[in-house]
Amino acid sequence: FFLREQQDSCWEKRQANTSTMTARRAQQSQKAANKKRKEEEEKALREKLKEFDEDEKISEDSSDSDSSSDGEDGSSGSSSASSDREEESPAKKGPQFSDENADWLKLKQKKKSLLADDDDNDNDGEEETEEEETRDDDDLLEIERESKRIDEQMEIEKQEAEDEMRRTISQQTSIYHLPTQEELKMDADRVVPPSEYRSHIDNILEVLAEFKDRREQGRSRKEYIDVLSHFLAELYGYLPELVDYFLSMFGPTEALEFIDASDKPRPLVIRTNTLKVRRKDLAAALIKRGVSLDPLATWSKVGLKIIESPVPIGATPEYLGGHYMLQSAASMCPVLALGPEPNDKVLDMSAAPGGKTSYLAQLMKNTGVLVANDLKKERQKATVANMHRLGVKNVITCTHDGRKLGGIFKNRFDRILLDAPCSGLGVISRDPSVKVQRTIADVNQCAHLQKELLLAAIDALKYKGTSSGVMVYSTCSVSISENEEVVNYALAKRDIRLVDTGLDFGVPAYTRYQQKRFHPSLSLTRRFYPHVHNMDGFYVAKIEKLSDKKRDTAIEGETEAPEDEKEEIKEESKKVERGAKTKKSKLPEGKQEASTKKRNLQVSVPPKKPKQKKQRQNAKVTKPRRLKKSDEM
């Protein structure tokens, strides 16, 4: 690991040196180009000045010849020409400019005076403005004039391009034809290539992005969503009801990203067992075996991401020696959120195969007591094997029904981790059978079980002490009915509150979904998505127990009975009371009081089942006869 870091640092230094050298060469080449360009500009200016001087000399010669011819014709012309010369003579006396360009600047002023004399005869205001513009242009250099012309030309071209783009969008853009139900039925008889499905999906998403301008007349948004759901289900092999559920959760574009990311495999991640080895030593040992790896992320101090490996990661000597555990990045988050401390009493309600349990023992530094429970005994065999391999010594395994742990271990544990059994809608990349096997009814059934497990876990928590009475509820599902609704149900039934998970990443959970509204504190819980975090879909909620009280508040979504039914119930109860009174009158007073006491005691108690008598069997048949010690002797 350190060797690789040194190699990376050397490579960075080399890259920095090469970048500085290239930058210097670029500066030198740029300076040379600028110098060459300036020389060319000066040369062009000199040539133009020479041409201008020649033109002015020719014009002066022509003006002198004209003046002489006018003097021969009449005295009036000669007198006027002489007066003009006298007026010009003081201007020629002495240089007006001290620099080298005095000659051509004087000639330029003469040209301006001639243009001004020509324009004196015009009385329009527009011509005066034009004259000012020409004067400004004359003050500029030739290069500046050319750049000005180029800028004007570019502005004109830009405006024309914008007008042309609007024209093409309005005239040439074709409206996407949404397939009807009859056309979809016809497609069911033929093999449709995936590229055709993808083109349909892209076109529908474009229409939904600009629905008012791009939609087909007479078609509603729901029709587009239904057809999109059909194409997604056919392309990715999902049940249509699952695709509809994802579209209602995420929206069209994000739902496509989630479904597409769920088909791609997640990166292979291992967790270092710090009870036996440090992460840098483990990385160095795996690099020697040819494994290319990187640290997982800044939030994990024990995770390593495997990029490429020539050997099976689950069969290396380091794995068999218990130096690391194969564990996904998302499944580390609940343990980090729980944050167990040494000498705590911790319960893992759904422990098998032991990945989170071993991480809990690792954070507890092999101290305290960690109870690893799972319903199935066969799955606990893997838990016990992993604990022995990883060197964990503070774990007790058991196989109780999690719904009964609240009564067995009431107010017993400091911290509890409940990674509840779920539908697995967040780990489709590892189990593609979820696409076809899971239905919304299965999701609701899992939610009912999760509510029972969560209430039992809360009952098993302590609520006295500074750092006690904390639990984490997590699932590997993205459905709202298994996550937010379950936690919202627990908030209504127990005296608890939600606290911050301590995880810097993740998306806040839903506080509203369609017509449902959840507790505002659910925004403290976190969601993880494959298309956002490149991790398995996961949900993490951290709960703190305040007291042992049980609430019975109404939960949103549950409706009360109508008034008509309430009146009927009252009438029936009155009839029952009248019948009871008539029976009381027939009995003696002493027996009436005894019967009322019995009735009051038996109101809330369910009827007892009659005990079945067991058939007696002979001892000789059920078990072998034991010999007495006297007989044995």
C-alpha positions in Angstrom: 0.0 0.0 0.0 2.9 2.4 0.9 4.8 1.3 -2.2 1.8 2.2 -4.3 1.5 5.6 -2.5 5.2 6.3 -3.2 4.8 5.4 -6.9 1.8 7.7 -7.1 3.7 10.6 -5.5 6.7 10.1 -7.9 4.2 10.0 -10.9 2.6 13.2 -9.6 6.0 14.9 -9.4 6.9 13.8 -12.9 3.6 15.0 -14.2 4.0 18.4 -12.5 7.5 18.8 -14.0 6.3 18.0 -17.5 3.4 20.4 -17.1 5.7 23.2 -16.1 8.0 22.5 -19.0 5.1 22.5 -21.4 3.8 25.8 -19.9 7.2 27.4 -20.4 7.5 26.3 -24.0 4.0 27.6 -24.7 4.9 31.0 -23.2 8.1 31.2 -25.3 6.3 30.2 -28.5 3.6 32.7 -27.7 6.1 35.5 -27.1 7.8 34.7 -30.4 4.5 34.7 -32.3 3.5 38.1 -30.7 6.9 39.6 -31.7 6.6 38.3 -35.2 3.0 39.7 -35.5 4.1 43.1 -34.3 6.9 43.3 -36.8 4.5 42.4 -39.6 2.0 45.0 -38.5 4.7 47.7 -38.4 5.9 46.7 -41.9 2.4 46.9 -43.2 1.9 50.4 -41.7 5.1 51.6 -43.2 4.1 50.5 -46.7 0.7 52.1 -46.3 2.3 55.4 -45.2 4.6 55.4 -48.2 1.6 54.9 -50.5 -0.2 57.7 -48.7 2.7 60.1 -49.1 2.9 59.4 -52.8 -0.8 60.0 -53.3 -0.5 63.4 -51.5 2.4 64.5 -53.6 0.5 63.8 -56.7 -2.5 65.7 -55.5 -0.3 68.7 -54.6 1.3 68.8 -58.0 -2.1 68.7 -59.6 -3.4 71.6 -57.4 -0.3 73.7 -58.3 -0.9 73.2 -62.0 -4.6 74.2 -61.7 -3.7 77.4 -59.8 -1.2 78.5 -62.5 -3.8 78.0 -65.3 -6.3 80.0 -63.3 -3.8 82.9 -62.9 -3.3 83.2 -66.7 -7.1 83.5 -67.3 -7.8 86.4 -64.9 -6.5 88.6 -62.1 -9.4 87.7 -59.8 -8.4 84.1 -59.8 -4.7 85.0 -59.1 -5.6 87.3 -56.3 -7.8 84.6 -54.7 -5.0 82.0 -55.1 -2.4 84.4 -53.7 -4.6 85.1 -50.7 -5.1 81.3 -50.1 -1.4 80.8 -50.3 -0.8 83.6 -47.9 -3.3 81.9 -45.5 -1.6 78.5 -45.9 1.9 80.0 -45.6 1.9 80.5 -41.8 0.7 76.9 -41.4 3.8 75.8 -43.3 6.1 77.8 -41.1 7.7 75.7 -38.5 6.9 72.0 -37.6 3.7 71.3 -35.8 4.9 67.9 -34.5 8.3 66.9 -33.1 8.0 63.1 -33.8 8.9 61.2 -36.9 5.3 60.9 -38.1 4.8 64.7 -38.4 4.7 64.6 -42.2 2.0 62.1 -42.7 -0.1 63.5 -39.8 -0.1 67.0 -41.5 -1.2 65.4 -44.7 -4.0 63.6 -42.9 -5.2 67.0 -41.5 -5.2 68.4 -45.0 -7.4 65.6 -46.1 -9.8 66.3 -43.3 -10.0 69.9 -44.2 -10.8 69.0 -47.8 -13.5 66.6 -46.7 -14.9 69.4 -44.4 -15.0 71.9 -47.4 -16.9 69.3 -49.5 -19.4 68.8 -46.7 -20.0 72.5 -46.1 -22.6 72.6 -48.9 -24.7 69.9 -47.2 -27.2 71.2 -44.5 -28.6 67.8 -43.3 -28.0 66.7 -39.7 -27.6 63.1 -40.7 -24.5 63.9 -42.8 -22.9 65.7 -39.8 -23.2 62.5 -37.7 -21.8 60.5 -40.6 -18.9 62.9 -40.7 -18.2 62.4 -37.0 -18.2 58.7 -37.5 -15.8 58.9 -40.4 -13.5 61.1 -38.3 -13.5 58.5 -35.5 -12.7 55.8 -38.0 -9.9 57.9 -39.4 -8.4 58.2 -36.0 -8.2 54.4 -35.7 -5.5 52.2 -37.1 -6.1 49.9 -40.0 -5.9 46.8 -37.8 -8.5 48.4 -35.4 -10.8 49.1 -38.3 -10.6 45.5 -39.5 -11.3 44.2 -36.0 -14.3 46.4 -35.7 -15.6 45.2 -39.1 -15.1 41.6 -38.0 -17.0 42.2 -34.7 -19.9 43.7 -36.6 -19.9 40.8 -39.0 -19.9 38.3 -36.1 -22.9 40.0 -34.4 -24.8 39.9 -37.6 -24.0 36.2 -38.2 -25.0 35.4 -34.6 -28.4 37.1 -34.9 -29.0 35.2 -38.2 -28.1 31.9 -36.6 -30.5 32.5 -33.7 -33.3 33.4 -36.1 -32.6 30.3 -38.2 -32.6 28.0 -35.1 -36.0 29.4 -34.0 -37.3 28.9 -37.5 -36.1 25.3 -37.7 -37.5 24.4 -34.3 -40.9 25.8 -35.1 -41.1 24.3 -38.6 -38.9 21.2 -38.9 -39.3 19.6 -35.4 -41.5 16.5 -35.7 -43.9 15.6 -33.0 -43.4 12.2 -31.5 -46.2 9.8 -32.2 -47.2 8.0 -29.0 -48.1 4.3 -29.8 -51.7 3.4 -29.1 -52.9 0.3 -27.2 -53.6 -1.5 -30.5 -50.1 -0.9 -31.8 -48.6 -2.1 -28.5 -50.7 -5.3 -28.8 -49.4 -5.8 -32.4 -45.8 -5.5 -31.0 -46.5 -8.3 -28.6 -46.5 -10.8 -31.5 -43.0 -9.8 -32.7 -39.5 -9.7 -31.3 -38.8 -6.0 -30.6 -35.1 -5.1 -30.5 -33.8 -3.3 -27.4 -32.7 -0.3 -29.5 -36.3 0.4 -30.5 -37.4 0.4 -26.9 -34.6 2.7 -26.0 -35.5 5.2 -28.8 -39.1 5.2 -27.6 -38.0 5.8 -24.0 -35.7 8.7 -25.0 -38.4 10.3 -27.2 -41.0 10.1 -24.4 -38.6 11.6 -21.9 -38.0 14.5 -24.3 -41.7 15.1 -24.7 -42.2 15.0 -20.9 -39.5 17.6 -20.4 -41.3 20.1 -22.7 -44.8 18.7 -22.5 -46.7 21.8 -23.5 -44.7 22.3 -26.7 -43.9 18.7 -27.7 -47.0 16.7 -26.8 -49.4 15.1 -29.2 -52.8 16.7 -29.4 -55.5 14.9 -27.4 -52.9 12.9 -25.3 -52.6 13.4 -21.6 -49.5 13.1 -19.4 -50.8 9.9 -17.8 -50.9 8.2 -21.2 -47.2 9.0 -21.8 -46.3 7.7 -18.3 -48.2 4.5 -18.9 -46.5 3.8 -22.2 -43.1 4.7 -20.7 -43.8 2.2 -17.9 -44.7 -0.5 -20.4 -41.4 0.1 -22.4 -39.3 0.1 -19.2 -40.9 -3.1 -18.0 -40.3 -4.8 -21.4 -36.7 -3.6 -21.8 -35.4 -4.3 -18.2 -37.6 -7.4 -17.4 -39.6 -5.9 -14.4 -43.1 -6.5 -13.3 -45.2 -3.5 -14.5 -46.5 -2.7 -11.0 -42.9 -2.3 -9.7 -42.0 0.1 -12.6 -45.2 2.1 -11.8 -44.1 2.3 -8.1 -40.6 3.6 -9.1 -42.1 6.2 -11.4 -44.3 7.4 -8.6 -41.3 7.7 -6.3 -38.6 9.2 -8.5 -40.1 10.7 -11.6 -39.5 9.6 -15.2 -35.8 10.6 -15.7 -34.6 9.5 -12.2 -36.6 6.3 -12.4 -34.8 5.4 -15.6 -31.4 6.1 -13.9 -32.3 4.0 -10.9 -33.5 1.0 -13.0 -30.5 1.2 -15.2 -28.1 1.4 -12.3 -29.8 -1.5 -10.5 -28.8 -3.8 -13.4 -25.1 -2.9 -13.1 -22.9 -4.8 -10.5 -21.7 -2.9 -7.5 -17.9 -2.7 -6.7 -16.5 -5.5 -4.5 -15.7 -4.3 -1.0 -14.0 -5.9 1.9 -13.9 -4.8 5.6 -10.7 -5.1 7.6 -10.9 -7.0 10.8 -9.1 -4.7 13.2 -9.2 -7.4 15.9 -6.4 -9.2 14.0 -4.8 -6.8 11.5 -4.5 -3.1 10.5 -5.8 -1.9 7.1 -2.5 -0.9 5.7 -0.9 -4.3 6.6 -3.8 -6.1 4.9 -3.5 -3.9 1.8 0.2 -4.6 1.6 -0.4 -8.3 1.8 -3.1 -8.3 -0.9 -1.0 -6.1 -3.2 1.8 -8.7 -3.0 -0.7 -11.2 -4.3 -1.4 -9.0 -7.3 -4.7 -7.5 -6.1 -5.3 -3.9 -7.1 -7.3 -2.0 -4.5 -8.1 1.4 -3.2 -9.5 2.8 0.1 -13.3 2.7 0.1 -14.1 6.3 1.1 -13.3 9.0 3.6 -16.2 7.9 5.9 -14.8 4.4 6.4 -11.5 3.6 8.1 -11.7 -0.2 7.5 -13.1 -0.5 4.0 -11.1 -1.5 0.9 -12.5 -1.5 -2.7 -11.2 -4.3 -4.9 -10.6 -3.1 -8.4 -9.0 -6.3 -9.9 -7.8 -9.5 -8.5 -6.1 -12.5 -10.1 -7.1 -14.7 -7.1 -10.5 -15.4 -5.6 -11.0 -12.9 -2.8 -13.0 -15.4 -0.7 -10.3 -18.0 -0.8 -7.0 -16.2 0.1 -5.0 -17.2 3.2 -5.8 -13.7 4.6 -9.5 -14.4 4.3 -9.2 -17.9 5.9 -7.2 -16.4 8.7 -10.0 -13.9 9.5 -8.2 -10.7 8.4 -11.2 -9.4 6.5 -14.8 -10.0 5.7 -16.7 -9.6 2.5 -19.3 -6.9 3.1 -21.0 -4.3 0.9 -20.4 -0.6 1.6 -24.1 0.1 2.3 -24.3 -2.6 5.0 -21.5 -0.8 7.0 -23.7 2.3 7.4 -26.1 1.0 10.0 -23.3 -0.1 12.2 -21.6 3.2 11.9 -24.8 5.0 12.8 -25.4 2.8 15.8 -21.8 3.4 17.1 -21.6 0.8 19.9 -19.1 1.4 22.7 -17.0 -1.1 24.7 -18.8 -2.9 27.6 -22.2 -2.2 26.1 -25.1 -4.8 25.9 -26.0 -4.9 22.3 -28.7 -7.0 20.4 -28.6 -7.8 16.7 -32.1 -9.0 16.0 -31.4 -10.3 12.5 -27.8 -11.4 12.6 -27.1 -14.1 10.0 -24.7 -14.5 8.3 -22.8 -12.3 10.8 -21.3 -9.4 8.8 -22.8 -6.6 10.9 -22.5 -8.7 14.1 -18.7 -9.0 13.6 -18.4 -5.3 12.8 -20.3 -4.5 16.0 -17.9 -6.8 18.0 -15.0 -5.1 16.3 -16.2 -1.6 17.4 -16.8 -2.9 20.9 -13.2 -4.3 20.9 -14.4 -7.8 21.9 -15.8 -6.5 25.2 -19.4 -6.4 26.7 -22.1 -8.7 25.5 -23.4 -9.0 22.0 -26.6 -11.2 21.4 -26.9 -12.3 17.8 -30.4 -13.5 17.1 -32.0 -15.0 14.0 -35.2 -16.9 13.4 -33.7 -19.8 11.4 -31.3 -22.2 13.0 -29.7 -23.2 9.7 -28.6 -19.6 9.0 -26.9 -19.3 12.4 -24.4 -22.0 11.4 -22.8 -19.4 9.1 -22.8 -16.8 11.9 -21.0 -19.1 14.3 -18.4 -20.1 11.7 -17.7 -16.4 10.8 -17.3 -15.5 14.5 -14.8 -18.3 15.0 -12.9 -17.3 11.9 -12.7 -13.6 12.8 -11.8 -14.2 16.4 -14.9 -12.7 18.0 -15.4 -13.8 21.6 -18.3 -11.7 23.0 -21.1 -13.1 21.0 -24.1 -15.2 22.1 -26.2 -16.7 19.3 -29.9 -17.6 19.7 -32.8 -18.4 17.6 -35.9 -16.6 18.9 -38.8 -15.1 17.1 -37.9 -11.4 16.9 -41.5 -10.3 17.6 -41.2 -11.9 21.0 -37.9 -10.4 22.1 -39.6 -7.4 23.6 -41.2 -9.6 26.2 -38.2 -11.9 26.7 -35.6 -9.1 27.1 -37.7 -6.1 28.3 -35.6 -3.0 28.9 -32.4 -5.0 28.8 -30.1 -3.7 26.0 -28.2 -0.4 25.6 -28.2 -0.6 21.8 -30.1 -2.6 19.3 -29.5 -3.1 15.5 -32.6 -4.2 13.5 -31.7 -4.9 9.9 -35.2 -6.0 9.2 -36.1 -8.6 6.5 -37.4 -6.8 3.5 -38.4 -7.1 -0.1 -34.9 -6.5 -1.4 -35.8 -3.7 -3.9 -32.4 -2.1 -3.2 -30.2 -5.1 -4.0 -31.6 -6.1 -7.4 -28.1 -6.2 -8.8 -27.2 -9.1 -6.5 -30.6 -10.8 -6.8 -32.3 -10.2 -10.2 -35.1 -12.5 -9.3 -36.7 -9.6 -7.4 -37.7 -8.1 -10.7 -40.2 -10.9 -11.4 -41.0 -12.4 -8.0 -41.7 -9.3 -5.8 -45.1 -7.7 -6.0 -46.6 -4.7 -4.1 -48.6 -7.2 -2.0 -45.3 -8.8 -0.9 -43.9 -5.3 0.0 -46.9 -4.6 2.2 -46.6 -7.9 3.9 -43.0 -7.2 4.7 -44.0 -3.8 6.1 -46.4 -5.5 8.5 -43.7 -7.8 9.8 -41.3 -4.9 10.1 -43.7 -2.9 12.3 -44.0 -5.8 14.7 -40.2 -6.2 14.9 -39.6 -2.5 15.4 -42.0 -2.3 18.3 -40.5 -5.4 19.9 -37.0 -3.9 19.5 -38.1 -0.6 21.2 -39.6 -2.6 24.1 -36.2 -4.4 24.6 -34.3 -1.1 24.8 -33.3 0.7 28.0 -34.4 4.2 28.6 -32.3 5.2 31.6 -28.8 6.5 31.3 -26.8 9.0 29.2 -25.8 6.8 26.3 -28.4 4.0 26.4 -31.7 3.5 24.7 -30.5 3.9 21.1 -31.3 1.7 18.2 -30.9 1.7 14.4 -33.6 0.5 12.0 -32.4 -0.4 8.5 -33.5 -2.2 5.4 -32.1 -3.0 2.0 -35.2 -1.7 0.2 -36.1 1.6 -1.3 -39.9 1.4 -0.9 -41.6 4.0 1.2 -44.0 1.5 2.8 -41.1 -0.5 4.3 -39.1 2.6 5.5 -40.8 5.9 6.2 -44.2 4.4 6.9 -42.8 1.8 9.4 -40.8 4.5 11.3 -43.8 6.8 11.3 -45.9 4.0 12.8 -43.4 3.5 15.6 -43.4 7.2 16.4 -47.2 7.1 16.8 -47.1 3.9 19.0 -44.1 4.4 21.3 -42.4 7.3 23.2 -39.4 7.7 21.0 -37.7 10.3 18.8 -35.5 10.3 15.8 -31.9 11.6 16.0 -29.2 12.4 13.5 -27.6 9.3 12.1 -24.1 10.9 12.0 -23.6 10.0 8.3 -22.4 12.9 6.2 -23.6 11.4 2.9 -27.0 10.1 1.8 -30.3 11.6 0.7 -32.8 12.8 3.3 -35.9 10.5 3.6 -39.4 11.5 2.4 -41.6 13.6 4.6 -44.4 13.5 2.1 -45.4 11.0 -0.6 -48.5 11.5 -2.8 -51.4 12.2 -0.3 -49.4 10.9 2.7 -47.7 13.2 5.2 -45.1 11.9 7.6 -43.4 13.3 10.8 -41.0 16.2 9.9 -38.2 14.5 11.9 -38.0 11.8 9.2 -35.8 14.1 7.3 -33.0 13.1 9.8 -33.1 9.5 8.4 -31.0 8.7 5.3 -31.5 6.9 2.0 -28.8 5.5 -0.3 -29.3 4.9 -4.0 -27.3 2.9 -6.6 -27.6 5.7 -9.2 -26.4 8.4 -6.8 -23.9 6.8 -4.4 -22.9 3.7 -6.4 -24.1 1.6 -3.5 -26.9 -0.8 -2.8 -30.3 0.8 -2.1 -30.5 1.2 1.7 -32.4 3.0 4.4 -31.0 4.0 7.9 -32.9 5.5 10.8 -31.6 6.1 14.3 -34.1 6.0 17.2 -33.8 7.1 20.8 -36.1 5.7 23.5 -37.5 8.4 25.9 -39.6 6.3 28.2 -41.5 3.0 28.5 -44.9 4.6 27.8 -47.1 3.4 24.9 -48.9 5.8 22.8 -52.2 5.2 20.9 -52.3 8.2 18.6 -54.0 8.1 15.3 -51.8 7.4 12.3 -52.2 9.2 9.1 -54.0 7.1 6.6 -56.3 5.4 9.1 -59.9 6.8 9.1 -62.4 6.7 11.8 -65.8 5.0 11.5 -68.6 7.1 10.1 -71.3 8.6 12.4 -74.0 6.2 11.2 -71.9 3.2 12.2 -71.2 4.8 15.6 -74.9 5.2 16.2 -75.6 1.6 15.3 -72.9 0.5 17.7 -74.4 2.6 20.5 -77.9 1.1 19.9 -76.5 -2.4 20.0 -74.6 -1.7 23.2 -77.9 -0.4 24.8 -79.8 -3.5 23.8 -77.1 -5.7 25.4 -77.3 -3.6 28.6 -81.1 -4.0 28.7 -80.8 -7.8 28.3 -78.2 -7.9 31.1 -80.6 -6.0 33.4 -83.5 -8.4 32.8 -81.2 -11.3 33.6 -80.0 -9.6 36.8 -83.6 -9.1 38.0 -84.3 -12.9 37.9 -81.2 -13.7 40.0 -81.0 -13.0 43.8 -79.1 -9.9 44.9 -75.9 -11.7 46.1 -75.7 -13.8 42.9 -76.2 -10.6 40.8 -73.3 -8.8 42.4 -71.1 -11.9 41.9 -72.1 -12.2 38.3 -71.4 -8.5 37.6 -67.9 -8.9 39.2 -67.2 -11.9 37.0 -68.4 -10.1 33.9 -66.3 -7.0 34.7 -63.3 -9.2 35.1 -63.9 -11.2 32.0 -64.5 -8.2 29.7 -60.9 -7.7 28.5 -59.8 -11.3 28.8 -60.1 -13.5 25.7 -62.0 -16.8 26.0 -59.8 -19.7 27.2 -59.4 -22.7 24.9 -60.5 -26.0 26.4 -57.6 -28.1 27.4 -57.2 -31.3 25.4 -56.7 -34.4 27.5 -53.6 -36.3 26.5 -53.9 -40.0 26.0 -51.9 -41.9 28.6 -49.4 -44.3 27.3 -47.6 -47.1 29.1 -44.1 -46.3 30.2 -42.8 -49.5 28.7 -43.9 -48.3 25.2 -42.6 -44.7 25.4 -39.1 -45.4 26.8 -37.0 -48.4 27.7 -37.2 -49.9 31.2 -34.2 -48.9 33.3 -32.5 -51.6 35.5 -32.1 -50.9 39.2 -28.6 -50.7 40.6 -29.2 -53.9 42.6 -30.0 -55.8 39.4 -26.9 -54.4 37.7 -24.7 -55.5 40.6 
